């Protein structure tokens, strides 16, 4: 496995991976109407231009994971941590999270997930993140915000 900064030409593949990887999140809510499944290539390109996107590739140079981050006011906002479903439960999410943190040493890190995403919360806690607030988005959706200082 190799982790490196994504190139602009990788963004379409990363977006397709996102659509695949976030199906399990959508299943938690019984709807495909979640932001990661509605994001456009233009929006991913904007994130690329305003932050850092890492990609994880296998031995055949297939992109099997990715994570994004941007810094604002001393806080690094981490998002869209994803691993291809065929490669989950192998520690790759932890590797990607560690590597994106290394891109922004000595900062405060923040991320969020749904209260229903028990596996994500477990991963983030294992990586040293602590919950600091919950924010209802709708009757069905509550975000858990976590930080690591």
PyMOL commands that set and color helices and strands:
alter all, ss='L'
color gray80, all
select helices_A, chain A and resi 8-21+23-29+35-38+41-50+85-87+92-102+118-126
alter helices_A, ss='H'
color red, helices_A
select strands_A, chain A and resi 2-5+52-57+63-72+75-83+108-114+130-136+142-148
alter strands_A, ss='S'
color yellow, strands_A
deselect
rebuild
show_as cartoon
